[in-house]
Amino acid sequence: MNSLPPLPAPNPVRQLLGMKNRAEGKAFEERLDATFAYYADKGYALIDKTPEPFKIIRRLEQTRFIGCFIKRAQPDYKGTLKGGRSVIFEAKYTSTDRITQDRVSDAQWSYMDRATALQARCYVIAGFRTNTVYRIPWSVWTSMKETFGRKYVTEADLKPYRVAESWNDLLLILD
C-alpha cells in the first residue's frame, strides 16, 4: 500500500509568530471599524466592511462547521461620503518593514480600477507594526514601480500619506 510520508512537525516559533501577526491584523481592522463607525455616527460617511462570500460545506456540532470561500475577495471597505461620492478602501497590514504591491489580488485590483474610472475615491490603507497607518491613493499604489523604483513600499516612502490620529486613537482617514 502506498502511504504518504508523514507531515513535518509544526514549528512552534512559526505558529506563535502566525498567531501574533493575525492578532495584530485583527487589531488593525478593529481600529478601522471603529473609525468608520465614528464617521457614520457623525454623518460624514457611511463605510461598511465588505463581507467575504462563504459557503458552509458541512455542519459539525452546535456553532462549528467546515466551510470555504466561494469568490475572490473584493476590496475590504466600500461606502459613500457626505455629498454622495463613493469611497473604497483596501486594507493591508504588515508586521514587516515593507508592503508589496502584489498584496492586492487581481480581483481587488480590477475592482479598484473600475471604481476609479467611475470617479470613486480609492485607497489602500496600509498599517505597519509601528501602529502607523497610511492612506495611499490608488493611482500611487498602481504606479509603485515608477514612483518608488520597486514593487514595494516602506514607511519612509509613505510619509506623505500618513494618517493623523485623534486624541482617542481614531484614524482621521477622510481628512
VMD Tcl script that builds the backbone (N, CA, C; Angstrom):
set m [mol new atoms 525]
animate dup $m
set s [atomselect $m all]
$s set {name element resname resid chain x y z} {
  {N N MET 1 A 0.842 -1.179 0.000}
  {CA C MET 1 A 0.000 0.000 0.000}
  {C C MET 1 A 0.888 1.243 0.000}
  {N N ASN 2 A 0.596 2.197 -0.870}
  {CA C ASN 2 A 1.334 3.442 -0.977}
  {C C ASN 2 A 0.865 4.415 0.097}
  {N N SER 3 A 1.735 4.785 0.990}
  {CA C SER 3 A 1.343 5.769 2.001}
  {C C SER 3 A 2.181 7.029 1.814}
  {N N LEU 4 A 1.583 8.100 2.159}
  {CA C LEU 4 A 2.275 9.373 2.045}
  {C C LEU 4 A 3.270 9.524 3.183}
  {N N PRO 5 A 4.349 10.254 2.957}
  {CA C PRO 5 A 5.291 10.480 4.046}
  {C C PRO 5 A 4.620 11.331 5.127}
  {N N PRO 6 A 5.029 11.170 6.354}
  {CA C PRO 6 A 4.410 11.954 7.431}
  {C C PRO 6 A 4.703 13.440 7.254}
  {N N LEU 7 A 3.758 14.255 7.684}
  {CA C LEU 7 A 3.951 15.704 7.643}
  {C C LEU 7 A 4.986 16.115 8.669}
  {N N PRO 8 A 5.779 17.132 8.359}
  {CA C PRO 8 A 6.757 17.585 9.350}
  {C C PRO 8 A 6.033 18.136 10.577}
  {N N ALA 9 A 6.682 18.040 11.703}
  {CA C ALA 9 A 6.096 18.563 12.937}
  {C C ALA 9 A 5.951 20.076 12.827}
  {N N PRO 10 A 4.857 20.626 13.364}
  {CA C PRO 10 A 4.681 22.081 13.316}
  {C C PRO 10 A 5.813 22.785 14.069}
  {N N ASN 11 A 6.218 23.907 13.532}
  {CA C ASN 11 A 7.266 24.704 14.160}
  {C C ASN 11 A 6.591 25.646 15.163}
  {N N PRO 12 A 6.811 25.472 16.448}
  {CA C PRO 12 A 6.114 26.295 17.443}
  {C C PRO 12 A 6.445 27.784 17.331}
  {N N VAL 13 A 7.637 28.114 16.910}
  {CA C VAL 13 A 8.005 29.533 16.755}
  {C C VAL 13 A 7.189 30.161 15.630}
  {N N ARG 14 A 7.095 29.448 14.514}
  {CA C ARG 14 A 6.300 29.953 13.380}
  {C C ARG 14 A 4.818 30.047 13.745}
  {N N GLN 15 A 4.337 29.061 14.507}
  {CA C GLN 15 A 2.940 29.086 14.933}
  {C C GLN 15 A 2.677 30.307 15.807}
  {N N LEU 16 A 3.587 30.587 16.733}
  {CA C LEU 16 A 3.441 31.738 17.617}
  {C C LEU 16 A 3.484 33.041 16.832}
  {N N LEU 17 A 4.424 33.136 15.876}
  {CA C LEU 17 A 4.505 34.336 15.024}
  {C C LEU 17 A 3.223 34.519 14.218}
  {N N GLY 18 A 2.694 33.427 13.679}
  {CA C GLY 18 A 1.448 33.493 12.923}
  {C C GLY 18 A 0.296 33.989 13.787}
  {N N MET 19 A 0.206 33.488 15.008}
  {CA C MET 19 A -0.854 33.934 15.927}
  {C C MET 19 A -0.713 35.419 16.242}
  {N N LYS 20 A 0.523 35.841 16.464}
  {CA C LYS 20 A 0.778 37.252 16.780}
  {C C LYS 20 A 0.409 38.143 15.593}
  {N N ASN 21 A 0.811 37.746 14.386}
  {CA C ASN 21 A 0.506 38.534 13.192}
  {C C ASN 21 A -0.999 38.621 12.951}
  {N N ARG 22 A -1.713 37.503 13.157}
  {CA C ARG 22 A -3.176 37.524 12.986}
  {C C ARG 22 A -3.825 38.444 14.005}
  {N N ALA 23 A -3.335 38.423 15.235}
  {CA C ALA 23 A -3.884 39.298 16.278}
  {C C ALA 23 A -3.633 40.769 15.945}
  {N N GLU 24 A -2.439 41.083 15.453}
  {CA C GLU 24 A -2.129 42.465 15.078}
  {C C GLU 24 A -2.985 42.910 13.898}
  {N N GLY 25 A -3.160 42.037 12.911}
  {CA C GLY 25 A -4.012 42.357 11.767}
  {C C GLY 25 A -5.458 42.581 12.186}
  {N N LYS 26 A -5.935 41.772 13.117}
  {CA C LYS 26 A -7.301 41.925 13.613}
  {C C LYS 26 A -7.454 43.247 14.363}
  {N N ALA 27 A -6.460 43.617 15.162}
  {CA C ALA 27 A -6.497 44.902 15.880}
  {C C ALA 27 A -6.523 46.069 14.886}
  {N N PHE 28 A -5.757 45.958 13.809}
  {CA C PHE 28 A -5.750 46.984 12.765}
  {C C PHE 28 A -7.145 47.123 12.157}
  {N N GLU 29 A -7.768 45.999 11.830}
  {CA C GLU 29 A -9.108 46.022 11.240}
  {C C GLU 29 A -10.139 46.584 12.230}
  {N N GLU 30 A -10.023 46.241 13.494}
  {CA C GLU 30 A -10.940 46.774 14.511}
  {C C GLU 30 A -10.786 48.286 14.651}
  {N N ARG 31 A -9.574 48.762 14.511}
  {CA C ARG 31 A -9.328 50.209 14.557}
  {C C ARG 31 A -10.002 50.902 13.370}
  {N N LEU 32 A -9.920 50.290 12.189}
  {CA C LEU 32 A -10.612 50.843 11.021}
  {C C LEU 32 A -12.123 50.816 11.235}
  {N N ASP 33 A -12.642 49.694 11.753}
  {CA C ASP 33 A -14.080 49.585 12.011}
  {C C ASP 33 A -14.551 50.689 12.961}
  {N N ALA 34 A -13.796 50.937 14.031}
  {CA C ALA 34 A -14.161 51.978 14.993}
  {C C ALA 34 A -14.134 53.353 14.337}
  {N N THR 35 A -13.158 53.588 13.484}
  {CA C THR 35 A -13.059 54.866 12.777}
  {C C THR 35 A -14.264 55.077 11.871}
  {N N PHE 36 A -14.620 54.049 11.106}
  {CA C PHE 36 A -15.752 54.183 10.186}
  {C C PHE 36 A -17.076 54.287 10.939}
  {N N ALA 37 A -17.192 53.659 12.094}
  {CA C ALA 37 A -18.397 53.802 12.925}
  {C C ALA 37 A -18.516 55.247 13.419}
  {N N TYR 38 A -17.398 55.853 13.781}
  {CA C TYR 38 A -17.402 57.262 14.207}
  {C C TYR 38 A -17.876 58.161 13.069}
  {N N TYR 39 A -17.338 57.955 11.876}
  {CA C TYR 39 A -17.755 58.766 10.725}
  {C C TYR 39 A -19.246 58.599 10.442}
  {N N ALA 40 A -19.760 57.396 10.603}
  {CA C ALA 40 A -21.194 57.156 10.387}
  {C C ALA 40 A -22.014 57.884 11.460}
  {N N ASP 41 A -21.596 57.796 12.719}
  {CA C ASP 41 A -22.308 58.465 13.817}
  {C C ASP 41 A -22.361 59.971 13.619}
  {N N LYS 42 A -21.303 60.537 13.072}
  {CA C LYS 42 A -21.232 61.990 12.860}
  {C C LYS 42 A -21.890 62.420 11.546}
  {N N GLY 43 A -22.261 61.466 10.703}
  {CA C GLY 43 A -22.902 61.793 9.440}
  {C C GLY 43 A -21.945 62.219 8.347}
  {N N TYR 44 A -20.662 61.894 8.493}
  {CA C TYR 44 A -19.663 62.270 7.496}
  {C C TYR 44 A -19.573 61.259 6.352}
  {N N ALA 45 A -19.821 59.994 6.685}
  {CA C ALA 45 A -19.692 58.935 5.689}
  {C C ALA 45 A -20.372 57.675 6.208}
  {N N LEU 46 A -20.742 56.840 5.274}
  {CA C LEU 46 A -21.261 55.514 5.608}
  {C C LEU 46 A -20.370 54.512 4.881}
  {N N ILE 47 A -19.480 53.857 5.633}
  {CA C ILE 47 A -18.490 52.956 5.058}
  {C C ILE 47 A -18.599 51.620 5.775}
  {N N ASP 48 A -18.842 50.569 5.015}
  {CA C ASP 48 A -19.053 49.245 5.596}
  {C C ASP 48 A -17.988 48.260 5.149}
  {N N LYS 49 A -17.734 47.290 6.004}
  {CA C LYS 49 A -16.840 46.172 5.673}
  {C C LYS 49 A -17.541 45.294 4.652}
  {N N THR 50 A -16.828 44.905 3.622}
  {CA C THR 50 A -17.387 44.028 2.601}
  {C C THR 50 A -17.311 42.589 3.099}
  {N N PRO 51 A -18.448 41.907 3.212}
  {CA C PRO 51 A -18.388 40.510 3.666}
  {C C PRO 51 A -17.755 39.619 2.599}
  {N N GLU 52 A -17.032 38.622 3.052}
  {CA C GLU 52 A -16.402 37.674 2.131}
  {C C GLU 52 A -17.406 36.569 1.814}
  {N N PRO 53 A -17.683 36.300 0.544}
  {CA C PRO 53 A -18.616 35.221 0.197}
  {C C PRO 53 A -18.102 33.882 0.706}
  {N N PHE 54 A -18.955 33.176 1.433}
  {CA C PHE 54 A -18.546 31.988 2.151}
  {C C PHE 54 A -19.624 30.926 2.039}
  {N N LYS 55 A -19.214 29.681 1.925}
  {CA C LYS 55 A -20.169 28.578 1.805}
  {C C LYS 55 A -19.872 27.546 2.886}
  {N N ILE 56 A -20.924 27.140 3.598}
  {CA C ILE 56 A -20.773 26.081 4.590}
  {C C ILE 56 A -20.824 24.746 3.855}
  {N N ILE 57 A -19.801 23.941 4.051}
  {CA C ILE 57 A -19.727 22.636 3.397}
  {C C ILE 57 A -20.367 21.557 4.273}
  {N N ARG 58 A -20.059 21.610 5.568}
  {CA C ARG 58 A -20.621 20.616 6.473}
  {C C ARG 58 A -20.729 21.192 7.882}
  {N N ARG 59 A -21.882 20.982 8.505}
  {CA C ARG 59 A -22.076 21.392 9.891}
  {C C ARG 59 A -21.503 20.331 10.809}
  {N N LEU 60 A -20.843 20.791 11.852}
  {CA C LEU 60 A -20.293 19.861 12.829}
  {C C LEU 60 A -21.203 19.891 14.063}
  {N N GLU 61 A -20.722 20.393 15.133}
  {CA C GLU 61 A -21.527 20.476 16.349}
  {C C GLU 61 A -21.861 21.932 16.652}
  {N N GLN 62 A -23.031 22.182 17.133}
  {CA C GLN 62 A -23.541 23.489 17.533}
  {C C GLN 62 A -23.092 24.609 16.594}
  {N N THR 63 A -22.096 25.395 16.985}
  {CA C THR 63 A -21.692 26.572 16.202}
  {C C THR 63 A -20.461 26.326 15.343}
  {N N ARG 64 A -20.070 25.084 15.162}
  {CA C ARG 64 A -18.882 24.774 14.371}
  {C C ARG 64 A -19.289 24.203 13.022}
  {N N PHE 65 A -18.445 24.473 12.035}
  {CA C PHE 65 A -18.711 23.974 10.693}
  {C C PHE 65 A -17.427 23.969 9.886}
  {N N ILE 66 A -17.471 23.330 8.741}
  {CA C ILE 66 A -16.383 23.366 7.770}
  {C C ILE 66 A -16.902 24.179 6.590}
  {N N GLY 67 A -16.111 25.135 6.126}
  {CA C GLY 67 A -16.549 25.985 5.037}
  {C C GLY 67 A -15.393 26.433 4.178}
  {N N CYS 68 A -15.746 27.144 3.110}
  {CA C CYS 68 A -14.711 27.667 2.217}
  {C C CYS 68 A -15.209 28.964 1.580}
  {N N PHE 69 A -14.258 29.777 1.157}
  {CA C PHE 69 A -14.597 30.990 0.434}
  {C C PHE 69 A -14.984 30.601 -0.982}
  {N N ILE 70 A -16.037 31.234 -1.518}
  {CA C ILE 70 A -16.530 30.821 -2.833}
  {C C ILE 70 A -16.254 31.838 -3.928}
  {N N LYS 71 A -15.663 32.960 -3.588}
  {CA C LYS 71 A -15.409 34.000 -4.575}
  {C C LYS 71 A -14.170 34.770 -4.141}
  {N N ARG 72 A -13.446 35.273 -5.103}
  {CA C ARG 72 A -12.278 36.081 -4.771}
  {C C ARG 72 A -12.706 37.331 -4.015}
  {N N ALA 73 A -11.850 37.740 -3.101}
  {CA C ALA 73 A -12.155 38.876 -2.242}
  {C C ALA 73 A -12.289 40.170 -3.039}
  {N N GLN 74 A -13.241 40.982 -2.625}
  {CA C GLN 74 A -13.383 42.336 -3.135}
  {C C GLN 74 A -12.648 43.261 -2.175}
  {N N PRO 75 A -12.547 44.553 -2.486}
  {CA C PRO 75 A -11.919 45.472 -1.533}
  {C C PRO 75 A -12.623 45.411 -0.175}
  {N N ASP 76 A -11.866 45.689 0.873}
  {CA C ASP 76 A -12.339 45.491 2.241}
  {C C ASP 76 A -13.481 46.402 2.671}
  {N N TYR 77 A -13.440 47.663 2.270}
  {CA C TYR 77 A -14.454 48.624 2.721}
  {C C TYR 77 A -14.979 49.424 1.535}
  {N N LYS 78 A -16.300 49.610 1.524}
  {CA C LYS 78 A -16.941 50.420 0.482}
  {C C LYS 78 A -17.958 51.322 1.154}
  {N N GLY 79 A -18.119 52.520 0.594}
  {CA C GLY 79 A -19.105 53.403 1.186}
  {C C GLY 79 A -19.329 54.665 0.401}
  {N N THR 80 A -20.024 55.574 1.063}
  {CA C THR 80 A -20.396 56.848 0.459}
  {C C THR 80 A -20.035 57.971 1.412}
  {N N LEU 81 A -19.420 59.008 0.871}
  {CA C LEU 81 A -19.086 60.192 1.633}
  {C C LEU 81 A -20.263 61.151 1.622}
  {N N LYS 82 A -20.341 61.999 2.620}
  {CA C LYS 82 A -21.372 63.029 2.637}
  {C C LYS 82 A -21.242 63.835 1.350}
  {N N GLY 83 A -22.335 63.997 0.637}
  {CA C GLY 83 A -22.314 64.651 -0.661}
  {C C GLY 83 A -22.486 63.663 -1.800}
  {N N GLY 84 A -22.346 62.354 -1.509}
  {CA C GLY 84 A -22.675 61.342 -2.485}
  {C C GLY 84 A -21.535 60.635 -3.196}
  {N N ARG 85 A -20.312 60.999 -2.947}
  {CA C ARG 85 A -19.191 60.360 -3.651}
  {C C ARG 85 A -18.855 58.999 -3.036}
  {N N SER 86 A -18.564 58.033 -3.899}
  {CA C SER 86 A -18.180 56.696 -3.434}
  {C C SER 86 A -16.723 56.690 -2.987}
  {N N VAL 87 A -16.463 55.858 -1.977}
  {CA C VAL 87 A -15.094 55.684 -1.489}
  {C C VAL 87 A -14.877 54.190 -1.252}
  {N N ILE 88 A -13.674 53.732 -1.607}
  {CA C ILE 88 A -13.335 52.319 -1.473}
  {C C ILE 88 A -11.941 52.219 -0.860}
  {N N PHE 89 A -11.825 51.340 0.125}
  {CA C PHE 89 A -10.546 51.119 0.790}
  {C C PHE 89 A -10.191 49.636 0.756}
  {N N GLU 90 A -8.963 49.357 0.414}
  {CA C GLU 90 A -8.415 48.013 0.571}
  {C C GLU 90 A -7.414 48.107 1.719}
  {N N ALA 91 A -7.648 47.370 2.789}
  {CA C ALA 91 A -6.812 47.448 3.983}
  {C C ALA 91 A -5.753 46.350 3.957}
  {N N LYS 92 A -4.524 46.746 4.221}
  {CA C LYS 92 A -3.409 45.800 4.263}
  {C C LYS 92 A -2.569 46.084 5.498}
  {N N TYR 93 A -2.246 45.028 6.222}
  {CA C TYR 93 A -1.405 45.164 7.411}
  {C C TYR 93 A -0.144 44.334 7.203}
  {N N THR 94 A 0.967 44.841 7.691}
  {CA C THR 94 A 2.207 44.082 7.621}
  {C C THR 94 A 2.949 44.172 8.945}
  {N N SER 95 A 3.566 43.065 9.311}
  {CA C SER 95 A 4.401 43.040 10.511}
  {C C SER 95 A 5.874 43.171 10.127}
  {N N THR 96 A 6.126 43.460 8.854}
  {CA C THR 96 A 7.499 43.646 8.380}
  {C C THR 96 A 7.744 45.131 8.134}
  {N N ASP 97 A 8.870 45.444 7.531}
  {CA C ASP 97 A 9.212 46.847 7.272}
  {C C ASP 97 A 8.758 47.328 5.901}
  {N N ARG 98 A 8.034 46.476 5.167}
  {CA C ARG 98 A 7.590 46.853 3.811}
  {C C ARG 98 A 6.273 46.173 3.489}
  {N N ILE 99 A 5.612 46.729 2.486}
  {CA C ILE 99 A 4.382 46.109 1.988}
  {C C ILE 99 A 4.486 46.051 0.472}
  {N N THR 100 A 4.224 44.879 -0.078}
  {CA C THR 100 A 4.422 44.667 -1.510}
  {C C THR 100 A 3.147 44.929 -2.300}
  {N N GLN 101 A 3.335 45.356 -3.520}
  {CA C GLN 101 A 2.219 45.697 -4.403}
  {C C GLN 101 A 1.327 44.489 -4.672}
  {N N ASP 102 A 1.898 43.306 -4.704}
  {CA C ASP 102 A 1.104 42.113 -5.020}
  {C C ASP 102 A 0.194 41.658 -3.881}
  {N N ARG 103 A 0.173 42.386 -2.780}
  {CA C ARG 103 A -0.758 42.064 -1.693}
  {C C ARG 103 A -2.206 42.366 -2.085}
  {N N VAL 104 A -2.396 43.189 -3.108}
  {CA C VAL 104 A -3.737 43.421 -3.653}
  {C C VAL 104 A -3.964 42.363 -4.726}
  {N N SER 105 A -5.030 41.568 -4.559}
  {CA C SER 105 A -5.296 40.479 -5.512}
  {C C SER 105 A -5.726 41.034 -6.863}
  {N N ASP 106 A -5.674 40.184 -7.882}
  {CA C ASP 106 A -6.105 40.591 -9.222}
  {C C ASP 106 A -7.562 41.051 -9.215}
  {N N ALA 107 A -8.424 40.341 -8.481}
  {CA C ALA 107 A -9.850 40.712 -8.421}
  {C C ALA 107 A -10.025 42.069 -7.742}
  {N N GLN 108 A -9.289 42.313 -6.667}
  {CA C GLN 108 A -9.368 43.604 -5.980}
  {C C GLN 108 A -8.825 44.712 -6.880}
  {N N TRP 109 A -7.743 44.435 -7.550}
  {CA C TRP 109 A -7.121 45.407 -8.464}
  {C C TRP 109 A -8.119 45.821 -9.540}
  {N N SER 110 A -8.739 44.840 -10.153}
  {CA C SER 110 A -9.715 45.109 -11.206}
  {C C SER 110 A -10.876 45.950 -10.686}
  {N N TYR 111 A -11.371 45.609 -9.510}
  {CA C TYR 111 A -12.490 46.350 -8.917}
  {C C TYR 111 A -12.084 47.806 -8.663}
  {N N MET 112 A -10.918 48.000 -8.092}
  {CA C MET 112 A -10.446 49.362 -7.791}
  {C C MET 112 A -10.253 50.168 -9.081}
  {N N ASP 113 A -9.726 49.534 -10.117}
  {CA C ASP 113 A -9.568 50.222 -11.406}
  {C C ASP 113 A -10.920 50.660 -11.964}
  {N N ARG 114 A -11.896 49.753 -11.931}
  {CA C ARG 114 A -13.224 50.084 -12.463}
  {C C ARG 114 A -13.896 51.177 -11.644}
  {N N ALA 115 A -13.756 51.111 -10.327}
  {CA C ALA 115 A -14.351 52.140 -9.466}
  {C C ALA 115 A -13.676 53.490 -9.689}
  {N N THR 116 A -12.368 53.494 -9.867}
  {CA C THR 116 A -11.641 54.735 -10.141}
  {C C THR 116 A -12.123 55.356 -11.451}
  {N N ALA 117 A -12.363 54.529 -12.449}
  {CA C ALA 117 A -12.855 55.023 -13.741}
  {C C ALA 117 A -14.228 55.687 -13.598}
  {N N LEU 118 A -14.975 55.290 -12.580}
  {CA C LEU 118 A -16.292 55.888 -12.312}
  {C C LEU 118 A -16.211 57.049 -11.326}
  {N N GLN 119 A -14.977 57.510 -11.040}
  {CA C GLN 119 A -14.707 58.660 -10.177}
  {C C GLN 119 A -14.844 58.373 -8.679}
  {N N ALA 120 A -14.833 57.105 -8.286}
  {CA C ALA 120 A -14.804 56.786 -6.856}
  {C C ALA 120 A -13.420 57.140 -6.315}
  {N N ARG 121 A -13.367 57.485 -5.049}
  {CA C ARG 121 A -12.083 57.708 -4.388}
  {C C ARG 121 A -11.609 56.364 -3.852}
  {N N CYS 122 A -10.486 55.896 -4.344}
  {CA C CYS 122 A -9.988 54.576 -3.987}
  {C C CYS 122 A -8.606 54.689 -3.340}
  {N N TYR 123 A -8.425 53.932 -2.249}
  {CA C TYR 123 A -7.180 53.982 -1.488}
  {C C TYR 123 A -6.812 52.595 -0.986}
  {N N VAL 124 A -5.516 52.407 -0.761}
  {CA C VAL 124 A -5.032 51.285 0.010}
  {C C VAL 124 A -4.659 51.864 1.373}
  {N N ILE 125 A -5.226 51.290 2.421}
  {CA C ILE 125 A -4.893 51.699 3.783}
  {C C ILE 125 A -3.866 50.699 4.296}
  {N N ALA 126 A -2.656 51.172 4.531}
  {CA C ALA 126 A -1.561 50.295 4.945}
  {C C ALA 126 A -1.243 50.530 6.412}
  {N N GLY 127 A -1.268 49.459 7.179}
  {CA C GLY 127 A -0.901 49.522 8.588}
  {C C GLY 127 A 0.396 48.768 8.811}
  {N N PHE 128 A 1.244 49.342 9.649}
  {CA C PHE 128 A 2.527 48.729 9.974}
  {C C PHE 128 A 2.582 48.403 11.466}
  {N N ARG 129 A 3.492 47.534 11.818}
  {CA C ARG 129 A 3.640 47.118 13.214}
  {C C ARG 129 A 3.881 48.306 14.141}
  {N N THR 130 A 4.398 49.395 13.627}
  {CA C THR 130 A 4.650 50.592 14.440}
  {C C THR 130 A 3.351 51.270 14.871}
  {N N ASN 131 A 2.215 50.738 14.418}
  {CA C ASN 131 A 0.881 51.290 14.690}
  {C C ASN 131 A 0.615 52.550 13.869}
  {N N THR 132 A 1.447 52.789 12.881}
  {CA C THR 132 A 1.259 53.919 11.988}
  {C C THR 132 A 0.467 53.442 10.778}
  {N N VAL 133 A -0.434 54.311 10.308}
  {CA C VAL 133 A -1.328 53.962 9.206}
  {C C VAL 133 A -1.153 54.985 8.084}
  {N N TYR 134 A -1.231 54.499 6.851}
  {CA C TYR 134 A -1.056 55.343 5.674}
  {C C TYR 134 A -2.229 55.145 4.720}
  {N N ARG 135 A -2.719 56.240 4.153}
  {CA C ARG 135 A -3.787 56.204 3.139}
  {C C ARG 135 A -3.133 56.507 1.796}
  {N N ILE 136 A -2.971 55.462 0.998}
  {CA C ILE 136 A -2.244 55.578 -0.265}
  {C C ILE 136 A -3.245 55.665 -1.404}
  {N N PRO 137 A -3.249 56.758 -2.151}
  {CA C PRO 137 A -4.161 56.855 -3.296}
  {C C PRO 137 A -3.931 55.697 -4.267}
  {N N TRP 138 A -5.008 55.217 -4.857}
  {CA C TRP 138 A -4.913 54.091 -5.776}
  {C C TRP 138 A -3.946 54.383 -6.920}
  {N N SER 139 A -3.931 55.620 -7.400}
  {CA C SER 139 A -3.030 55.975 -8.502}
  {C C SER 139 A -1.562 55.826 -8.092}
  {N N VAL 140 A -1.256 56.074 -6.841}
  {CA C VAL 140 A 0.118 55.903 -6.349}
  {C C VAL 140 A 0.433 54.411 -6.212}
  {N N TRP 141 A -0.538 53.650 -5.667}
  {CA C TRP 141 A -0.329 52.202 -5.495}
  {C C TRP 141 A -0.064 51.530 -6.842}
  {N N THR 142 A -0.852 51.883 -7.850}
  {CA C THR 142 A -0.717 51.228 -9.156}
  {C C THR 142 A 0.562 51.636 -9.887}
  {N N SER 143 A 1.125 52.773 -9.535}
  {CA C SER 143 A 2.358 53.225 -10.186}
  {C C SER 143 A 3.561 53.099 -9.242}
  {N N MET 144 A 3.495 52.143 -8.348}
  {CA C MET 144 A 4.541 51.963 -7.335}
  {C C MET 144 A 5.930 51.807 -7.959}
  {N N LYS 145 A 6.041 50.999 -8.996}
  {CA C LYS 145 A 7.342 50.755 -9.644}
  {C C LYS 145 A 7.909 52.060 -10.206}
  {N N GLU 146 A 7.061 52.858 -10.863}
  {CA C GLU 146 A 7.509 54.127 -11.461}
  {C C GLU 146 A 7.804 55.165 -10.368}
  {N N THR 147 A 6.995 55.181 -9.323}
  {CA C THR 147 A 7.132 56.196 -8.274}
  {C C THR 147 A 8.303 55.914 -7.332}
  {N N PHE 148 A 8.444 54.648 -6.908}
  {CA C PHE 148 A 9.435 54.307 -5.893}
  {C C PHE 148 A 10.598 53.462 -6.432}
  {N N GLY 149 A 10.501 53.041 -7.705}
  {CA C GLY 149 A 11.572 52.259 -8.306}
  {C C GLY 149 A 11.545 50.781 -7.965}
  {N N ARG 150 A 10.477 50.349 -7.310}
  {CA C ARG 150 A 10.345 48.944 -6.923}
  {C C ARG 150 A 8.874 48.649 -6.632}
  {N N LYS 151 A 8.549 47.377 -6.482}
  {CA C LYS 151 A 7.158 46.976 -6.278}
  {C C LYS 151 A 6.840 46.725 -4.804}
  {N N TYR 152 A 7.456 47.517 -3.948}
  {CA C TYR 152 A 7.110 47.524 -2.526}
  {C C TYR 152 A 7.378 48.920 -1.990}
  {N N VAL 153 A 6.780 49.203 -0.848}
  {CA C VAL 153 A 6.994 50.493 -0.200}
  {C C VAL 153 A 7.338 50.263 1.265}
  {N N THR 154 A 8.082 51.217 1.807}
  {CA C THR 154 A 8.421 51.216 3.227}
  {C C THR 154 A 7.712 52.397 3.880}
  {N N GLU 155 A 7.769 52.438 5.185}
  {CA C GLU 155 A 7.151 53.568 5.884}
  {C C GLU 155 A 7.800 54.895 5.472}
  {N N ALA 156 A 9.086 54.890 5.232}
  {CA C ALA 156 A 9.764 56.121 4.808}
  {C C ALA 156 A 9.200 56.623 3.479}
  {N N ASP 157 A 8.879 55.693 2.570}
  {CA C ASP 157 A 8.293 56.080 1.284}
  {C C ASP 157 A 6.918 56.707 1.460}
  {N N LEU 158 A 6.208 56.268 2.480}
  {CA C LEU 158 A 4.797 56.635 2.628}
  {C C LEU 158 A 4.544 57.849 3.515}
  {N N LYS 159 A 5.572 58.512 3.971}
  {CA C LYS 159 A 5.387 59.660 4.879}
  {C C LYS 159 A 4.341 60.671 4.401}
  {N N PRO 160 A 4.307 61.013 3.110}
  {CA C PRO 160 A 3.295 61.997 2.679}
  {C C PRO 160 A 1.853 61.506 2.837}
  {N N TYR 161 A 1.674 60.204 3.034}
  {CA C TYR 161 A 0.336 59.622 3.095}
  {C C TYR 161 A -0.045 59.178 4.514}
  {N N ARG 162 A 0.740 59.600 5.482}
  {CA C ARG 162 A 0.477 59.201 6.874}
  {C C ARG 162 A -0.877 59.740 7.323}
  {N N VAL 163 A -1.625 58.899 8.005}
  {CA C VAL 163 A -2.941 59.267 8.517}
  {C C VAL 163 A -2.777 59.802 9.942}
  {N N ALA 164 A -3.313 60.985 10.178}
  {CA C ALA 164 A -3.276 61.564 11.521}
  {C C ALA 164 A -4.247 60.798 12.422}
  {N N GLU 165 A -4.021 60.926 13.722}
  {CA C GLU 165 A -4.877 60.263 14.698}
  {C C GLU 165 A -5.497 61.307 15.608}
  {N N SER 166 A -6.702 61.010 16.086}
  {CA C SER 166 A -7.350 61.903 17.042}
  {C C SER 166 A -6.856 61.582 18.448}
  {N N TRP 167 A -7.275 62.366 19.403}
  {CA C TRP 167 A -6.855 62.167 20.785}
  {C C TRP 167 A -7.280 60.799 21.327}
  {N N ASN 168 A -8.350 60.223 20.746}
  {CA C ASN 168 A -8.856 58.939 21.235}
  {C C ASN 168 A -8.475 57.764 20.325}
  {N N ASP 169 A -7.423 57.942 19.529}
  {CA C ASP 169 A -6.843 56.890 18.698}
  {C C ASP 169 A -7.642 56.570 17.433}
  {N N LEU 170 A -8.678 57.365 17.115}
  {CA C LEU 170 A -9.370 57.165 15.850}
  {C C LEU 170 A -8.492 57.701 14.724}
  {N N LEU 171 A -8.625 57.086 13.588}
  {CA C LEU 171 A -7.844 57.494 12.403}
  {C C LEU 171 A -8.597 58.578 11.649}
  {N N LEU 172 A -7.921 59.625 11.275}
  {CA C LEU 172 A -8.539 60.704 10.508}
  {C C LEU 172 A -8.346 60.432 9.024}
  {N N ILE 173 A -8.930 59.335 8.578}
  {CA C ILE 173 A -8.734 58.829 7.210}
  {C C ILE 173 A -9.332 59.756 6.166}
  {N N LEU 174 A -10.418 60.426 6.483}
  {CA C LEU 174 A -11.095 61.254 5.481}
  {C C LEU 174 A -10.559 62.684 5.437}
  {N N ASP 175 A -9.661 63.040 6.315}
  {CA C ASP 175 A -9.127 64.416 6.331}
  {C C ASP 175 A -8.111 64.641 5.234}
}
mol reanalyze $m
mol bondsrecalc $m
mol representation Tube
mol addrep $m
